[in-house]
Amino acid sequence: MLPIKTLLATLLLAGSAFAVPEPIDDRSVEHAVRDASANPEAEPEVANLAKRACKCTKVKNAGLYCGYCAAVISGWKHDNVYWCNKAGGCDDLGRRTSCVKTEGPCDGRDS
């Protein structure tokens, strides 16, 4: 009878070692909702307005254009590079050495 008692004791001890974990309380987990912008109605910053003071023609190939290129039609500086989009939008990305040397880009590519 001793082996049966030993077997039962072993099964009870082994069964408690493989216990199923208790479910986590939802109150202990933080559920945070984050917006893309802290204040979606905020006015654009002055720096962003200055970057968008330029205008491009509607180009077929959106991309980089130097200020002297025909695609940049207003608010341009000869030495700066601009991102022109297909709708005529423009962002001034600042001075670029290839634009200073009149080496482009004038076709939207980053050459």
Secondary structure, DSSP 4 states (H G I P E B T S, - for coil): -HHHHHHHHHHHHHHHHTPPPPPPPGGGS------SSS-TTPPPPHHHHHHTS-EE---SS-EEEETTSTTEEES--TTEEEEE-TTS-EEEEEE-HHHHTT----SBS--
